[in-house]
Amino acid sequence: MFRILLISLFAFLGVFSVAAQPRPIAVENKNAKPAPESFAAKYEGGMFGYSEKFEGTLSFDDVNERLAFKTAKGEIFSIPYDSLLVVYPQSQSVSTTAGSVISAIPVPGAGLAGFIREKRRYLILQINDPDTDIRAAVNFKLESKELLDSVVAALGAKAKLTQRGDAYFRPKAKPKDTPVPN
């Protein structure tokens, strides 16, 4: 009887030891559509010296290894791929203007219009400005989630950044080992 109890105890514990084994983390590989060479974007701010908001076009300039922002007046500024530190998408859910206006009307049920929401999608670029040696976070508003995801993936690949989740970043350079004087 003792032998049967001992065997069943080991069998019972064996089941839990197999279940407790670490499992490899599944790598999620998003197949984002390739980003277009140029696409509409709205500059929201962040670049040193440009405080106004502009409607324009972002273009990948692979020959010069930079991302260029252009309007009808011409090129406004460009960001070299080497100066990119972090590239990531950001979405905000906000009340529409119509929803805000309707919800302010003093009629029964008008407050429900405040639930009318829209998604705003932003491309956030944290850069180290090579001209001024200032770090900045440059924001661009894009139209769709698919475009945003493809642009983030393309910029991450072109700038040779490391992926972490939805974001791409440039790892810090490891310090050189210097001998410690005795």
Backbone bond lengths (Angstrom), bond angles and torsions (degrees), N, CA, C in turn:
res aa  C-N    CA-C-N  psi(-1)  N-CA   C-N-CA  omega(-1)  CA-C   N-CA-C  phi
1 M - - - 1.440 - - 1.537 110.80 -
2 F 1.332 115.99 -42.44 1.459 121.32 178.90 1.522 110.24 -62.46
3 R 1.337 116.48 -37.90 1.457 121.60 -179.12 1.532 110.28 -66.22
4 I 1.305 118.76 -42.18 1.466 122.44 179.57 1.529 110.05 -65.63
5 L 1.323 116.74 -40.96 1.462 121.02 178.06 1.532 110.89 -63.82
6 L 1.328 117.33 -40.96 1.457 122.02 179.27 1.528 111.32 -66.22
7 I 1.331 117.55 -42.18 1.471 121.44 179.09 1.525 110.22 -65.46
8 S 1.328 117.45 -43.07 1.466 119.94 179.86 1.537 111.17 -67.16
9 L 1.332 117.85 -33.39 1.462 121.34 176.66 1.526 110.85 -64.86
10 F 1.350 117.31 -44.75 1.469 120.60 177.71 1.528 111.47 -65.00
11 A 1.321 117.85 -38.55 1.465 121.23 177.91 1.529 110.10 -64.91
12 F 1.325 115.98 -41.60 1.463 121.18 179.34 1.530 111.08 -64.14
13 L 1.321 117.84 -43.97 1.463 121.69 178.93 1.523 111.73 -71.40
14 G 1.318 117.65 -29.47 1.464 121.49 178.51 1.519 112.18 -64.00
15 V 1.327 116.58 -34.83 1.460 120.40 178.42 1.529 110.13 -63.39
16 F 1.325 117.81 -42.68 1.461 120.86 -179.18 1.524 112.43 -72.89
17 S 1.309 118.53 -29.21 1.462 119.40 179.12 1.520 111.10 -71.15
18 V 1.324 118.20 -32.71 1.461 121.05 176.60 1.524 109.79 -71.36
19 A 1.314 117.48 -39.66 1.460 121.16 -178.93 1.523 111.92 -69.18
20 A 1.312 117.82 -23.30 1.462 120.73 -177.13 1.521 113.04 -86.85
21 Q 1.312 118.41 2.90 1.457 120.98 -179.58 1.529 109.79 -69.68
22 P 1.327 117.57 139.29 1.469 119.18 178.93 1.524 110.31 -68.47
23 R 1.308 114.44 141.47 1.461 120.65 179.68 1.523 108.31 -108.47
24 P 1.322 117.29 144.77 1.468 118.78 178.38 1.529 110.12 -66.75
25 I 1.314 115.35 146.54 1.456 121.18 179.47 1.520 108.06 -76.02
26 A 1.310 115.07 129.77 1.454 119.80 179.30 1.523 108.92 -72.69
27 V 1.314 115.95 128.34 1.456 120.82 179.17 1.517 107.53 -86.79
28 E 1.330 115.12 120.72 1.449 120.46 -179.46 1.517 108.12 -87.80
29 N 1.299 116.24 115.90 1.458 120.64 -177.72 1.521 108.47 -107.74
30 K 1.324 116.87 102.77 1.451 120.84 179.72 1.524 108.57 -78.64
31 N 1.301 114.64 133.53 1.453 119.53 176.06 1.522 108.12 -100.43
32 A 1.310 115.76 78.95 1.456 120.89 179.19 1.524 108.62 -76.10
33 K 1.315 114.79 146.57 1.457 119.38 177.30 1.522 108.50 -64.02
34 P 1.322 117.80 150.58 1.462 118.44 177.19 1.532 110.23 -64.36
35 A 1.300 115.13 140.36 1.466 120.42 -178.03 1.523 109.85 -73.56
36 P 1.328 117.18 144.00 1.469 119.30 175.34 1.524 110.26 -69.01
37 E 1.322 116.09 158.25 1.467 120.44 -179.60 1.526 111.79 -65.84
38 S 1.327 117.13 -32.62 1.462 120.83 175.45 1.524 108.17 -143.91
39 F 1.327 116.41 149.22 1.462 121.33 -175.65 1.522 108.83 -155.69
40 A 1.326 115.55 155.67 1.463 121.54 -178.87 1.519 109.97 -71.80
41 A 1.321 115.48 139.07 1.464 121.58 178.71 1.520 108.41 -152.39
42 K 1.324 115.36 155.33 1.459 120.32 175.46 1.515 107.84 -115.91
43 Y 1.330 115.80 120.16 1.461 121.11 177.30 1.521 107.98 -72.60
44 E 1.336 116.49 123.80 1.464 121.86 -176.96 1.525 112.55 -102.72
45 G 1.311 118.42 -15.49 1.456 120.44 178.64 1.513 112.52 134.99
46 G 1.330 114.93 173.40 1.450 121.21 175.62 1.513 115.34 115.74
47 M 1.320 118.07 -26.65 1.460 120.66 -178.96 1.524 109.11 -80.96
48 F 1.314 115.81 133.96 1.462 122.64 -179.03 1.521 109.49 -59.89
49 G 1.343 117.12 121.67 1.454 121.79 176.75 1.513 114.79 97.06
50 Y 1.325 119.23 -5.17 1.460 122.24 -179.22 1.528 108.74 -126.44
51 S 1.333 116.64 95.20 1.457 120.14 -176.83 1.524 112.79 -95.23
52 E 1.324 118.54 -17.44 1.461 121.46 179.68 1.521 110.42 -80.14
53 K 1.341 115.24 157.37 1.458 120.71 174.57 1.526 107.73 -92.02
54 F 1.342 116.06 138.89 1.454 121.39 -178.01 1.520 109.84 -126.74
55 E 1.332 116.46 141.82 1.462 122.11 166.65 1.518 105.50 -93.37
56 G 1.323 116.91 133.25 1.451 118.53 -178.45 1.506 112.64 -168.49
57 T 1.320 114.88 -153.88 1.454 122.60 -176.37 1.519 109.36 -131.71
58 L 1.323 115.73 132.40 1.461 121.01 171.77 1.518 107.85 -95.88
59 S 1.322 117.12 136.11 1.462 121.86 -178.59 1.515 110.02 -132.07
60 F 1.331 115.18 138.92 1.460 120.57 172.22 1.522 107.31 -82.98
61 D 1.313 117.29 119.38 1.462 122.28 175.90 1.524 106.48 -107.63
62 D 1.339 116.15 85.88 1.463 120.84 -174.95 1.521 112.40 -71.21
63 V 1.325 117.99 -26.16 1.458 120.82 179.42 1.526 109.95 -64.25
64 N 1.330 116.34 -44.34 1.466 121.36 -179.82 1.520 112.49 -96.82
65 E 1.318 117.63 3.70 1.467 124.84 179.20 1.519 111.65 52.46
66 R 1.343 115.17 61.79 1.456 120.27 -179.74 1.524 109.88 -154.13
67 L 1.330 114.99 163.33 1.455 123.46 174.54 1.523 106.24 -108.64
68 A 1.336 117.51 120.78 1.463 121.47 -174.51 1.523 110.18 -108.73
69 F 1.332 116.37 138.75 1.460 122.47 175.22 1.517 108.37 -110.14
70 K 1.352 115.79 122.77 1.461 121.33 -175.77 1.520 109.79 -125.17
71 T 1.330 115.72 147.34 1.466 122.34 171.81 1.525 107.33 -121.33
72 A 1.331 116.28 -170.76 1.464 120.15 177.89 1.528 110.92 -64.75
73 K 1.330 117.70 -24.77 1.468 122.09 179.56 1.522 112.64 -78.98
74 G 1.313 117.71 -13.96 1.455 121.56 -177.43 1.516 110.75 124.91
75 E 1.320 115.44 -165.62 1.460 119.72 -178.63 1.525 110.26 -73.01
76 I 1.332 115.77 128.87 1.465 120.90 179.92 1.525 109.72 -89.68
77 F 1.331 116.95 -53.26 1.464 121.40 177.78 1.517 108.91 -157.67
78 S 1.327 114.80 166.35 1.462 120.43 176.43 1.525 108.58 -137.24
79 I 1.328 114.65 154.73 1.460 121.47 -179.41 1.525 107.53 -123.38
80 P 1.329 118.36 115.14 1.467 119.97 177.59 1.528 110.98 -64.69
81 Y 1.326 116.31 144.78 1.466 120.57 178.88 1.526 111.24 -59.08
82 D 1.332 116.84 -33.82 1.469 120.10 -178.26 1.527 112.89 -67.96
83 S 1.336 117.77 -22.33 1.464 119.57 -178.53 1.529 112.65 -88.10
84 L 1.335 117.67 -4.68 1.468 120.32 178.60 1.519 109.97 -73.50
85 L 1.321 117.00 127.61 1.463 122.39 176.98 1.521 110.90 -101.54
86 V 1.336 117.21 -47.65 1.461 122.74 -179.50 1.521 108.35 -140.49
87 V 1.337 116.05 137.60 1.458 122.65 175.48 1.521 106.68 -128.24
88 Y 1.339 117.04 124.23 1.464 118.33 178.84 1.522 111.13 -152.69
89 P 1.347 116.06 155.43 1.461 120.69 176.95 1.523 110.39 -89.63
90 Q 1.313 116.24 154.12 1.459 120.52 174.97 1.520 108.36 -144.32
91 S 1.335 116.36 136.86 1.460 121.68 177.70 1.516 109.23 -120.94
92 Q 1.323 115.73 141.62 1.458 121.43 175.73 1.518 108.32 -129.50
93 S 1.314 116.37 134.28 1.451 122.00 175.69 1.520 107.57 -99.89
94 V 1.332 116.51 116.51 1.462 121.28 -176.04 1.522 109.88 -127.84
95 S 1.327 116.22 156.81 1.465 121.06 174.94 1.520 108.66 -70.32
96 T 1.318 115.87 140.89 1.455 119.64 177.59 1.521 109.08 -72.78
97 T 1.305 116.50 161.87 1.460 120.95 178.68 1.524 110.26 -63.43
98 A 1.330 116.28 -42.14 1.464 119.79 179.01 1.524 110.63 -62.69
99 G 1.314 117.72 -40.95 1.460 121.20 178.47 1.512 112.22 -63.29
100 S 1.320 117.19 -39.10 1.469 121.10 178.74 1.522 111.32 -67.05
101 V 1.335 116.85 -41.38 1.464 121.03 -179.29 1.526 110.37 -67.40
102 I 1.329 116.98 -46.52 1.467 120.74 -178.22 1.518 110.93 -65.46
103 S 1.316 117.70 -36.71 1.465 119.47 -178.65 1.531 112.12 -68.83
104 A 1.333 118.27 -17.63 1.465 121.66 178.98 1.527 112.49 -85.94
105 I 1.319 117.54 -9.94 1.470 120.76 179.72 1.528 108.62 -73.49
106 P 1.330 117.68 132.26 1.468 119.66 -177.45 1.533 113.23 -80.41
107 V 1.302 117.20 66.41 1.463 123.00 175.92 1.524 108.01 -127.44
108 P 1.328 117.65 147.51 1.465 118.71 178.75 1.532 111.20 -60.51
109 G 1.296 116.21 132.45 1.465 121.93 178.14 1.510 114.16 89.35
110 A 1.319 118.17 -7.37 1.463 120.28 -178.54 1.523 111.23 -68.64
111 G 1.316 116.87 -24.26 1.463 120.28 179.41 1.515 112.95 -64.48
112 L 1.346 116.12 -22.17 1.470 119.51 178.55 1.522 112.23 -67.97
113 A 1.326 117.52 -20.53 1.464 120.36 179.10 1.521 111.39 -67.01
114 G 1.322 116.82 -18.49 1.463 120.00 176.78 1.514 112.65 -66.74
115 F 1.345 116.34 -14.55 1.461 120.25 178.54 1.526 112.37 -84.10
116 I 1.331 117.77 -4.85 1.465 120.56 175.98 1.522 106.89 -72.72
117 R 1.320 115.92 117.26 1.464 120.10 -173.42 1.522 109.99 -128.20
118 E 1.323 114.63 158.40 1.457 121.18 174.31 1.520 108.59 -136.85
119 K 1.319 115.82 154.01 1.464 121.44 177.76 1.517 108.44 -95.85
120 R 1.306 114.97 132.78 1.461 120.61 172.60 1.513 107.02 -113.25
121 R 1.327 115.51 131.08 1.457 120.94 -175.44 1.527 109.64 -114.36
122 Y 1.333 114.09 131.87 1.461 120.53 -175.50 1.521 110.72 -124.83
123 L 1.317 115.21 141.87 1.456 123.23 170.28 1.525 105.91 -98.26
124 I 1.337 116.69 118.91 1.458 121.53 -178.65 1.527 108.15 -107.73
125 L 1.317 116.30 124.67 1.461 122.57 178.20 1.521 108.29 -118.35
126 Q 1.305 117.26 116.06 1.463 120.00 172.37 1.518 106.11 -95.02
127 I 1.317 115.03 122.59 1.463 120.02 -172.97 1.517 110.52 -126.69
128 N 1.306 114.32 160.71 1.454 122.65 169.80 1.526 104.74 -111.88
129 D 1.331 116.69 101.68 1.459 121.73 -174.66 1.522 109.74 -61.98
130 P 1.343 118.40 117.09 1.464 120.16 -176.34 1.525 113.41 -69.81
131 D 1.336 117.99 -24.45 1.465 120.39 -178.30 1.522 112.26 -77.30
132 T 1.332 116.89 -37.67 1.464 120.49 -173.58 1.517 113.35 -114.06
133 D 1.301 118.29 -6.85 1.466 123.90 -177.18 1.534 110.68 57.48
134 I 1.341 115.25 41.65 1.464 122.73 177.95 1.524 107.84 -117.36
135 R 1.323 115.97 139.31 1.462 119.93 174.85 1.517 108.91 -88.44
136 A 1.328 115.88 140.11 1.459 120.83 -177.82 1.521 109.43 -143.73
137 A 1.324 115.81 159.13 1.462 122.72 173.39 1.521 106.94 -117.19
138 V 1.324 116.31 108.93 1.456 122.50 -176.39 1.525 108.05 -97.23
139 N 1.342 116.90 132.00 1.463 122.46 -175.78 1.520 110.75 -115.69
140 F 1.332 115.70 134.41 1.453 122.41 174.01 1.518 108.39 -128.54
141 K 1.326 116.39 135.64 1.460 121.23 176.99 1.521 107.89 -93.76
142 L 1.345 116.48 126.73 1.460 122.22 179.55 1.525 109.49 -113.85
143 E 1.327 115.96 164.24 1.459 121.30 -172.84 1.526 114.61 -78.26
144 S 1.329 118.43 -45.34 1.471 119.58 -171.12 1.524 111.32 -131.61
145 K 1.312 114.47 160.38 1.460 121.04 179.14 1.529 110.70 -67.31
146 E 1.331 117.12 -38.43 1.464 120.86 -179.81 1.523 110.59 -62.82
147 L 1.325 116.47 -44.35 1.466 120.50 177.98 1.522 110.19 -63.45
148 L 1.320 117.14 -43.89 1.462 121.55 -179.60 1.524 110.89 -60.90
149 D 1.332 117.36 -46.87 1.465 120.50 -179.89 1.524 111.96 -63.36
150 S 1.333 116.93 -41.02 1.465 119.27 -179.24 1.531 111.31 -69.34
151 V 1.325 117.58 -36.46 1.466 120.79 179.44 1.524 110.56 -68.61
152 V 1.331 117.44 -42.40 1.469 120.78 178.94 1.525 110.00 -61.84
153 A 1.334 117.14 -44.67 1.466 120.45 179.64 1.530 111.30 -65.10
154 A 1.330 117.21 -41.63 1.465 120.41 -179.94 1.526 111.31 -66.46
155 L 1.328 117.38 -43.18 1.469 120.22 178.52 1.520 111.07 -64.23
156 G 1.335 116.62 -40.42 1.460 120.13 178.21 1.514 111.87 -61.11
157 A 1.329 116.53 -40.79 1.463 120.51 179.90 1.529 111.29 -71.44
158 K 1.332 117.40 -43.72 1.465 120.50 -177.04 1.527 112.07 -68.79
159 A 1.330 117.12 -32.63 1.466 120.68 -179.82 1.525 111.82 -89.71
160 K 1.333 116.80 1.42 1.474 122.78 179.62 1.531 110.93 56.77
161 L 1.349 115.57 50.86 1.454 122.14 179.40 1.524 109.69 -96.86
162 T 1.316 116.87 161.61 1.459 123.57 179.40 1.521 108.56 -95.33
163 Q 1.337 115.93 136.46 1.458 119.85 -177.66 1.524 111.50 -87.50
164 R 1.334 115.92 138.96 1.458 123.31 171.14 1.524 106.24 -140.99
165 G 1.322 116.62 105.24 1.466 120.52 -176.63 1.516 109.80 65.48
166 D 1.323 116.38 -127.54 1.464 121.33 178.15 1.521 112.43 -86.34
167 A 1.311 117.40 -11.87 1.464 121.83 -173.99 1.526 111.43 -98.92
168 Y 1.315 114.74 160.99 1.461 122.69 173.91 1.524 106.97 -126.01
169 F 1.331 116.87 138.46 1.459 120.08 -178.20 1.519 110.09 -141.27
170 R 1.343 114.77 159.58 1.456 121.67 175.90 1.522 107.13 -99.44
171 P 1.347 117.68 115.56 1.469 119.13 -179.11 1.526 111.07 -64.94
172 K 1.320 114.80 151.47 1.462 119.83 177.19 1.519 109.54 -65.65
173 A 1.306 115.45 146.55 1.461 119.91 175.39 1.522 108.13 -70.60
174 K 1.310 115.60 133.88 1.462 119.24 -179.69 1.523 109.04 -74.31
175 P 1.333 116.56 135.71 1.467 118.63 -179.47 1.524 110.37 -67.49
176 K 1.309 114.17 146.95 1.464 119.48 178.36 1.519 109.09 -72.76
177 D 1.308 115.44 143.35 1.461 119.78 176.67 1.521 108.52 -76.51
178 T 1.296 115.47 116.40 1.460 120.04 177.64 1.519 107.97 -106.00
179 P 1.295 116.41 140.68 1.464 118.17 179.93 1.528 110.90 -65.92
180 V 1.297 115.28 139.54 1.459 121.51 179.26 1.524 107.88 -88.48
181 P 1.345 117.04 125.60 1.473 118.33 179.60 1.526 110.23 -68.69
182 N 1.314 115.20 144.15 1.473 120.20 179.61 1.475 112.10 -86.87
